[in-house]
């Protein structure tokens, strides 16, 4: 029985394109015929929407039911929600997740609920090669549960000081928690997203990151550009590897995937 590799995408600021990055990585894994389980830990449900599932018009069990009710995988996993990616399944999120987190505040070891659930259902989940987690832009209970089950955490930042401060904030908080709990810090890299070479601030931002020894050390060489085709992937409910392989964004993801393989994150 082989455990799936688990990757989480995290940040402390909304609008970085984190969900889009995770969605597009899933597309590359699907192209390689890998069996992938995507888990949406964000109550906004953007990843769930990317899979063309509406929390406002459809009824389904969600990550809330896993965290609160220990629901069995077979009852919460949506199989093959995107027909073009038959190897990809989803545990969706819903707007009730925020209320669920409030109910879990008093639960002992609440940060480890998901880890316990995955251990309990290890046999069922062993069919997956990867678990990809999309997290909320806050150090919430759902976020902590995602980070604690992860083999690797990828921090996503867009161009801008508020975004990089959010990235540094979550890195600092997670490092403190890792030290407190005596576990290894599993952040594997910082990905710069939405880069526009036509704008001076983009170049200034890259210079700033490269002048900071910690950020420079963590940063992936790949920088994801800001372009229309990448933005459209969430509208057409298809990752860039299925939507437009001639796009510059697609080529950037090819390089990003190579880097992830080099560090054995995937």
N, C-alpha and C positions, 0 to 999 in steps of 0.2 A: 504494500500500500504506500503510494507516494503522496506527500503533501503538496498542494498547489503552492506556487510562489505568490505572495501577497504584496501588492503595491498600493500605497495610498498617495493621493495628490492633495496637498494641503496649502493653506495660506491663512492669513488673518485679515485679509482685505478682499471684499467682493470686487467683481469686475475684472479680475486678472485673466479670465479665460481658462481657468483651471479645469472646469468641466469639459470644455472643448478639447483641451489637451488630452485628458484621460480618454475621452470618446474616440479621438483619432488614434491613440495608441491601441485601443481595443480593435479598431479596424485593421491595423497591421497584424495583430496577433491572429485575428480571424482569417486573414489572407494566408497565413501560414498553417491554417487548419488546426489551430490550438483551441482547446476547449476552455472557455472563459466565463467566469461568473462575475458580473458587475454588481456592486452594492452601492446604492445611493443613500448616504448618511446625512444628506442635507434636506431639511424640511422644505426648502424652496422647490425641490424636486426637479431641478434643471436637467440632471442626467436622465431621470425618468421621462421627462418631456422629449429628450433627444431620441428616446426609443419609441416615440409617438404614443405615449400613454399619458392620458390626462387625469390628474387627481381630482379634477372638478366634475368630470362626466362619467368616470369609470369607478367601479367598486372592486377593490382588491386588498389582499393582505400585504403588509409592508414591513420595512425594517422596524417600525414601531412594535409590531407584533412579536418580532424576534426578541427585542430588548425587554419588553414588558411581560410577554406571555410564553416565551420559550417555544414558539411555534415550530413545528417540524419543517425541514427544508422543502419537502415535497409540497407543502401547503403554502409556501410563500414565494418560491422561485418561479418566475414567469419564464417558460421555455421558448426560445426562438422568437422573441418579440419582433425582430427585424428579419424578414424572410431571406434577405440577401446574405445574412450572417447566421447560418443555422447552428454554428458551434458556440454561439454567445447567448447566455441566459442572464436574467436580471432579478435582483431583489430591489423592488422600487421603494421610493420614499412617499410620504404623504404629509399633508399640512398638520396632521395630528402629532407629528414627532416632537414638536416643541412642548406640547402638553405632557407627552410621555416622559420627556426629560425632567420635567418638574416633579412628576410622580416618583422618579428614580433617585432624587436628590438624597433621600434618607437611606437608600439601600447600601449596605456594606459592600465594599469592593465593586462599586458600580462601574468602574472603568474596565473591569475584566469580564463583564457579562458576555460580550461577543466571543472572547477567547474561550470561555467555558462552553458556549454554544457550539463553536467550531470543533472543539475537542470531543464533545458529546456526539456530534454528527460527522466525525472524521471519515468514517467509511463511505457515507453518502457523498461527501464533498471531494473525495479522492479522485473522482472522475474528471475534475477540473485541472488543467495545467496552470491556470492563473486565476487569481481573484483580484479585481481592480476596484478600489474604493474611491469614491468621490466624497469629500468631506465639506462641512460648512466652514465659513470664514470666522470661526470662533473656537476657543478651547472649551467646547461644550462636552457633555457626556457622550454624545454620539461620536464626536470627533475623537475623543480619547479612546473610545472602544475601537475605532478604526486604526488609530496609530498603534495601539497595543497588540493588534494581531498582525501588524505589517512586518514583512521582511525588509522592505525598503520604503522610505518616504521621499517623495519628490516635492520640493517647495516650488511653487510657481509665482513669478512676479511679472507684472507688466512694466512698461516704461513709466517711471514716476517715483518721487521720493516717498509718498505715502505708501505705495505698494511695497517698496523695498523695506521700509520700516515695519510693515506688517509681516514681511518675510523674516526679518531679523527678530521680531517679537516672538513669533511662533518657534523659531529655532532656539531662542533663549529659554522660553518656557519649557519646551520639550527636553532640552538638555538638563535643566534643573530637575525635572521629574525623573529622568533616567538616572541621574545621580542619586536622587532620594530613594528610588526603588531598586537601585543597584542592578540596572539592566543596561544593555548596550544601546547607545544612541544610533538609531538606524536611518538617519537622514542621509541619503546617498547623493543628493545634488540639488542645485538651484537652477531652474529653467527660466530663461528670459523669454517672455512671450509678447506678441503685438509690437514687434520692432518695425519702425518705419525709417528707412535710411534717408528719406527725403527731409526729415525733420531734425534740426540741429540738436534738440533736446534728447533725441534717441542716442545720438553719438556721445553726447555729454554723459548720459546715464551709463552707457557701457564703460566709458572712461572711469566714472566714479566706482563702479563695481570692480573694475580691474585694479583700482588703486587701494581697495580694501582687501587686505591679505586673507581674511576669513571668507569673504564673498568670492574672491578670485579662486581660492582653492576649491570651493564648493560648486562653482558655476560650470555647467555643461558648456562645451565648445559650441554646440548647436544653439542657434538663436532662431526662434520661430517668428516669421514675419507677420505683419498685420496686412491681410488682404481679404478681398470680398469673398473669394471661394471658400476660404476657411470659415468665415462668418456664416456662410450659407449652409454649412454642414448640419447645423442644428435645425435649420428650417426644412431641409429635405430629408432629415432623419437618416443620414448616411455619412460615415466617416470619409475623410478626404481620399483614402485609398480605394474607395468604391465610387467616389463622386467625380474626381478629376485628378488623374495621375500625371497630367502635364503641367500642373500648377506648381509655382515656386514653393508654396506651402507644403505640398506633398513631398518635394525633394528635401525640404528641411526635416520633415518627420522621418524620412529614410535615414538621415544622418543621426537623428536623435535615437532611433531604434538601434542603430549600430553602437552608439555610445552605451546604451543600456545593456546591450549584450556584452560589451567589453568589460563592464564592471559586474557582470553576472546578476544584474537586477532582473533580467528576463532571460 
